[in-house]
Each structure stands twice: as C-alpha cells, then as structure tokens.
C-alpha cells in the first residue's frame, strides 16, 4: 500500500510538472494539440501565450516559442540598376519584429529563415524601384535618406502579409561591381600616369632651360675672367717691357751683360745640358778674355 501511494504521488508530480510551461520574457508561445494549433473556444482565433507561467494538457499538448524581440536581416550585397542603367552593389540591412504572431505562423510556419527570405524580397523590390528612378549622382550626393525612407514605406505591407513590422531599412554601402571597378581603376591609373608623364616632361623641360641658362652664365663669366686676365697680363707685359726699356736706356752695355748672365744661367743649370756652338759666337762674348764692358 505504501509503495502504491509513493508511485501515485510520483506520477502526480510528473503530471503537474509536465502540465506547466514557461514563456520567457521576449518570447511568445503557441500551443499545439495533436499537431494542431490550439484556438480560443469563443473566437476561434489562434491562442498566443504571453510571457509567464501557463498550463497545458500533458502528453497531448506541446508548446512552440517564437522570439518577439527585434530581429536583424543582414544578407550579402545585391545588384541594383540605376536610372542610367548602371549596376551598383548595395549592402543593406533591415530591422524587424513580429507584431501578429498568428499571421506570422500561418505564413511562415514559425520559420524565421522563411520569413527572412520573404522579407528580403519585399525590401529588395522596394529598393530596386527607388534605385531605378535615381541616378548614381543623386544616390551618392545625398538622396540616400529619401531612398531609405521610400524603401521603408514600401516594406510596410509586410505587416498585413507576414504579420511583422519593419522598423528600419538602412543602406550600409554602395559600391560598383568588381568588373566595373577594375575598369574604372585602370582608367584612373592611366589618367594619373598621363598627368604624371606630362608633369615629368615639363619638369625635364624646365631642367634643360635652367641648365642652359646656368651654362650660358658660366660661359660669360669665364669669358669675362679670361678677358680680364688677358688685360692684366698685357698690362704686366707692358709694364715689364717699359721697365726693361728704361733700364736699357740708362746703361745698355750693363743691360746686355745682365741678360747674358741670365742666358748663361738658364743654359748651364744642369750637367746634362749640351750646347754645340762656334767658339767665336756672340753668345760667349762676355766669356772671352779682355774687356767685357766694351
């Protein structure tokens, strides 16, 4: 009897525990009865359980919880076409949350992945429409806020279709496709190389002009210096000639004697010097015996 009582109490405890379920804060609960959604007996609407402690029939009913917090849809960049038929790669994200859990579950079977796919299509359709009516200059120059506002308005239909509210649509980045970017970069590189080549040729031209100017100035300076040197040398030679002339005029015989001594000194300043002349040559006039001053 005691064992039967203990078993009964244990079974009762298990039944009580299995009949209680908790919906955490930030979530909502949907109860299924034999794989069918449990509905309100009066209205026939799907019954949504708010956060808190609730009861269900053990072994018959089970609970599916849905996240009620704000979700972020951030997929890979998509290609859009502008008004001038130019391709752009647009990276965007969407903030959304469930506001009608019954409609959300009926349209997506409670799958957030399915909801993301459907929502992505709606948002992209809105963005594609807005990009198609604008040029690249309008998009880049400051009309991005208006574009995102229009895309948000077009996504408001998701409340009725999917039971979700689109809180915000933001464009993070707008880039050109890789193939277009590469061609633009190559063109920019070619333009920059052309500009650099032009600057380089102008610099070389200026270098040649400066070098020619400096060479001309150096040539003129050297010519002037050489002219002055010739003038100074000429004045010196004239002065020397005048001194020699004055000396010769005062005592011609002594001058001849002095010049002969200089000639002898220059002629016999080395043992290797050899001179072949006649003995009676005038060169040895002052070396002969007799009066050297006649």
C-alpha positions as CSV (number, residue, x, y, z in Angstrom):
1,X,0.0,0.0,0.0
2,X,2.8,2.4,0.9
3,X,4.6,1.7,-2.4
4,X,1.4,2.3,-4.3
5,X,1.0,5.7,-2.6
6,X,4.6,6.7,-3.4
7,X,4.1,5.7,-7.0
8,X,0.9,7.7,-7.2
9,X,2.5,10.8,-5.7
10,X,5.4,10.5,-8.1
11,X,3.0,10.1,-11.1
12,X,1.0,13.1,-9.9
13,X,4.2,15.2,-9.6
14,X,5.2,14.2,-13.1
15,X,1.8,15.2,-14.4
16,X,1.8,18.5,-12.7
17,X,5.4,19.3,-13.8
18,X,4.6,18.3,-17.4
19,X,1.4,20.4,-17.4
20,X,3.3,23.6,-16.6
21,X,5.3,25.6,-19.2
22,X,7.1,28.9,-19.1
23,X,7.2,31.5,-21.8
24,X,10.3,33.6,-21.2
25,X,10.4,37.4,-21.5
26,X,10.9,38.5,-25.1
27,X,9.1,35.4,-26.5
28,X,5.5,34.3,-27.2
29,X,4.1,30.7,-27.1
30,X,1.8,28.7,-29.4
31,X,0.2,25.5,-28.0
32,X,-0.4,22.6,-30.3
33,X,-2.9,19.9,-29.5
34,X,-2.2,16.6,-31.5
35,X,-0.1,18.7,-34.0
36,X,-3.0,21.2,-34.5
37,X,-2.9,24.8,-33.3
38,X,-4.9,25.3,-30.2
39,X,-7.5,28.0,-30.7
40,X,-9.7,30.1,-28.5
41,X,-13.0,28.4,-27.8
42,X,-15.0,31.6,-28.2
43,X,-13.4,33.4,-31.1
44,X,-11.7,30.5,-32.9
45,X,-8.5,32.6,-33.2
46,X,-5.1,31.1,-32.6
47,X,-4.2,31.4,-28.9
48,X,-0.9,33.3,-28.2
49,X,0.6,32.9,-24.8
50,X,2.3,35.9,-23.3
51,X,5.5,35.7,-21.1
52,X,4.8,34.0,-17.8
53,X,3.7,30.6,-16.3
54,X,1.0,28.7,-18.2
55,X,-0.7,25.2,-18.1
56,X,-1.2,22.6,-20.8
57,X,-2.5,19.1,-21.0
58,X,0.4,16.7,-20.5
59,X,1.2,14.2,-23.3
60,X,-1.4,15.9,-25.5
61,X,-0.3,19.5,-25.9
62,X,3.1,20.8,-26.7
63,X,4.5,24.4,-27.0
64,X,6.4,26.3,-29.7
65,X,8.0,29.5,-28.7
66,X,8.6,32.5,-31.1
67,X,11.1,35.3,-30.5
68,X,9.3,38.6,-30.1
69,X,12.5,40.7,-30.0
70,X,13.8,42.9,-32.8
71,X,15.5,40.9,-35.5
72,X,18.2,41.9,-37.9
73,X,18.2,40.9,-41.6
74,X,21.7,41.4,-42.9
75,X,22.3,39.5,-46.1
76,X,25.0,39.7,-48.8
77,X,25.1,42.8,-51.1
78,X,22.7,42.7,-54.0
79,X,23.0,44.2,-57.5
80,X,20.7,47.1,-58.4
81,X,20.3,49.1,-61.6
82,X,20.1,52.9,-61.6
83,X,18.1,55.2,-63.9
84,X,21.1,55.5,-66.3
85,X,21.3,51.7,-66.5
86,X,24.4,51.4,-64.3
87,X,24.9,48.5,-62.0
88,X,25.5,49.1,-58.3
89,X,26.3,46.6,-55.5
90,X,24.2,47.7,-52.5
91,X,24.8,46.4,-48.9
92,X,21.8,47.0,-46.7
93,X,20.2,45.6,-43.5
94,X,16.6,45.5,-42.1
95,X,15.4,45.7,-38.5
96,X,12.0,44.0,-37.9
97,X,9.9,42.2,-35.3
98,X,6.8,40.1,-35.1
99,X,3.6,42.0,-34.3
100,X,1.0,39.5,-35.4
101,X,2.1,36.0,-34.2
102,X,-0.9,34.2,-35.6
103,X,-0.4,35.6,-39.1
104,X,3.3,35.1,-38.9
105,X,3.0,31.5,-38.0
106,X,0.4,30.8,-40.7
107,X,2.5,32.4,-43.4
108,X,5.9,31.1,-42.4
109,X,5.1,28.1,-40.2
110,X,7.1,29.8,-37.5
111,X,10.3,29.7,-39.6
112,X,12.5,32.8,-39.2
113,X,14.5,31.7,-42.2
114,X,11.4,31.6,-44.4
115,X,10.4,35.0,-43.0
116,X,13.8,36.4,-43.8
117,X,13.5,35.2,-47.4
118,X,10.1,36.8,-47.9
119,X,11.0,40.0,-46.2
120,X,14.2,40.2,-48.2
121,X,12.2,40.0,-51.4
122,X,9.9,42.8,-50.3
123,X,12.7,45.1,-49.2
124,X,14.7,44.4,-52.4
125,X,11.7,45.2,-54.6
126,X,11.3,48.5,-52.8
127,X,15.0,49.3,-53.1
128,X,15.1,48.3,-56.7
129,X,12.2,50.6,-57.5
130,X,13.9,53.5,-55.8
131,X,17.3,52.9,-57.3
132,X,15.7,52.6,-60.7
133,X,14.3,56.2,-60.5
134,X,17.6,57.8,-59.4
135,X,21.0,58.4,-61.0
136,X,24.3,57.5,-59.4
137,X,25.0,61.2,-58.6
138,X,21.6,61.6,-56.9
139,X,22.2,58.4,-54.8
140,X,25.7,59.3,-53.8
141,X,25.2,63.1,-53.4
142,X,22.8,63.0,-50.5
143,X,19.4,61.4,-51.6
144,X,20.2,58.2,-49.7
145,X,18.0,59.2,-46.8
146,X,15.0,59.7,-49.0
147,X,15.7,56.4,-50.8
148,X,15.7,54.5,-47.5
149,X,12.5,56.3,-46.3
150,X,10.8,55.2,-49.5
151,X,12.0,51.6,-49.1
152,X,10.7,51.6,-45.6
153,X,7.3,52.8,-46.7
154,X,7.2,50.1,-49.4
155,X,8.0,47.4,-46.8
156,X,5.1,48.4,-44.5
157,X,2.9,46.0,-46.4
158,X,4.8,43.2,-44.6
159,X,2.5,43.8,-41.5
160,X,-0.5,42.6,-43.4
161,X,1.3,39.9,-45.4
162,X,3.6,38.4,-42.8
163,X,2.5,39.8,-39.5
164,X,5.8,41.6,-39.0
165,X,6.7,45.3,-38.6
166,X,9.7,46.7,-40.5
167,X,11.3,49.1,-38.1
168,X,14.2,50.4,-40.2
169,X,15.8,49.9,-43.6
170,X,19.4,51.1,-43.9
171,X,21.9,51.2,-46.8
172,X,25.4,50.5,-45.4
173,X,27.4,50.7,-48.5
174,X,27.1,51.4,-52.3
175,X,29.8,50.1,-54.5
176,X,30.4,49.4,-58.1
177,X,30.6,45.8,-59.3
178,X,34.1,44.4,-59.4
179,X,34.4,44.3,-63.2
180,X,33.3,47.9,-63.4
181,X,35.5,49.0,-60.5
182,X,38.5,47.4,-62.1
183,X,37.9,49.2,-65.4
184,X,37.4,52.5,-63.6
185,X,40.6,52.0,-61.6
186,X,42.5,51.1,-64.7
187,X,41.2,54.3,-66.5
188,X,42.1,56.4,-63.4
189,X,45.5,54.8,-63.3
190,X,46.1,55.6,-67.0
191,X,44.9,59.2,-66.5
192,X,47.2,59.6,-63.5
193,X,50.1,58.2,-65.4
194,X,49.4,60.6,-68.3
195,X,49.3,63.5,-65.9
196,X,52.5,62.3,-64.2
197,X,54.2,61.9,-67.6
198,X,53.1,65.4,-68.5
199,X,54.5,66.9,-65.3
200,X,57.7,64.9,-65.7
201,X,58.2,66.2,-69.2
202,X,57.5,69.8,-68.1
203,X,60.0,69.3,-65.2
204,X,62.6,68.0,-67.7
205,X,62.0,70.9,-70.0
206,X,62.4,73.4,-67.1
207,X,65.6,71.5,-66.0
208,X,67.0,71.9,-69.5
209,X,66.2,75.6,-69.5
210,X,67.8,76.1,-66.1
211,X,70.8,74.1,-67.1
212,X,71.2,76.0,-70.4
213,X,70.8,79.3,-68.5
214,X,73.5,78.4,-66.0
215,X,75.8,77.1,-68.7
216,X,75.4,80.4,-70.5
217,X,76.1,82.4,-67.4
218,X,79.2,80.2,-66.6
219,X,80.5,80.7,-70.2
220,X,80.0,84.5,-69.9
221,X,81.7,84.6,-66.5
222,X,84.7,82.5,-67.8
223,X,85.0,84.8,-70.9
224,X,84.9,87.9,-68.7
225,X,87.5,86.4,-66.4
226,X,89.7,85.4,-69.3
227,X,89.4,88.9,-70.8
228,X,90.4,90.5,-67.5
229,X,93.3,88.0,-67.2
230,X,94.5,88.9,-70.7
231,X,94.1,92.6,-69.9
232,X,96.1,92.2,-66.6
233,X,98.7,90.1,-68.3
234,X,99.0,92.7,-71.1
235,X,99.4,95.5,-68.6
236,X,102.0,93.4,-66.8
237,X,103.9,92.7,-70.0
238,X,103.7,96.4,-71.0
239,X,105.0,97.4,-67.6
240,X,107.8,94.8,-67.8
241,X,108.7,96.0,-71.2
242,X,108.8,99.6,-70.0
243,X,111.0,98.6,-67.1
244,X,113.4,96.8,-69.4
245,X,113.4,99.7,-71.8
246,X,114.1,102.2,-69.0
247,X,116.9,100.0,-67.8
248,X,118.4,99.5,-71.3
249,X,118.2,103.3,-71.9
250,X,120.2,104.1,-68.8
251,X,123.1,101.6,-69.3
252,X,122.7,99.5,-72.5
253,X,126.0,97.7,-72.0
254,X,125.2,96.6,-68.5
255,X,121.8,95.5,-69.6
256,X,123.4,93.3,-72.2
257,X,125.8,91.9,-69.7
258,X,123.0,91.1,-67.3
259,X,120.9,89.5,-69.9
260,X,123.9,87.4,-71.0
261,X,124.4,86.2,-67.4
262,X,120.8,85.1,-67.3
263,X,121.2,83.3,-70.5
264,X,124.3,81.5,-69.2
265,X,122.5,80.5,-66.0
266,X,119.5,79.2,-67.9
267,X,121.7,77.3,-70.4
268,X,124.1,75.6,-67.9
269,X,121.8,74.9,-64.9
270,X,122.1,71.1,-65.4
271,X,125.1,68.8,-66.0
272,X,123.2,67.1,-68.8
273,X,122.8,70.3,-70.8
274,X,124.8,70.2,-74.1
275,X,125.3,73.1,-76.5
276,X,127.2,73.0,-79.8
277,X,128.1,76.5,-81.0
278,X,131.1,78.1,-82.6
279,X,133.8,79.4,-80.2
280,X,133.6,82.9,-81.8
281,X,129.9,83.1,-81.4
282,X,128.4,86.2,-79.8
283,X,126.8,84.0,-77.2
284,X,130.3,83.7,-75.5
285,X,131.2,87.4,-75.9
286,X,131.4,88.0,-72.2
287,X,133.3,84.8,-71.5
288,X,136.2,85.8,-73.7
289,X,139.4,87.4,-72.3
290,X,139.6,91.0,-72.4
291,X,137.4,93.9,-71.5
292,X,133.8,92.6,-71.1
293,X,132.3,96.1,-71.0
294,X,133.2,97.3,-74.4
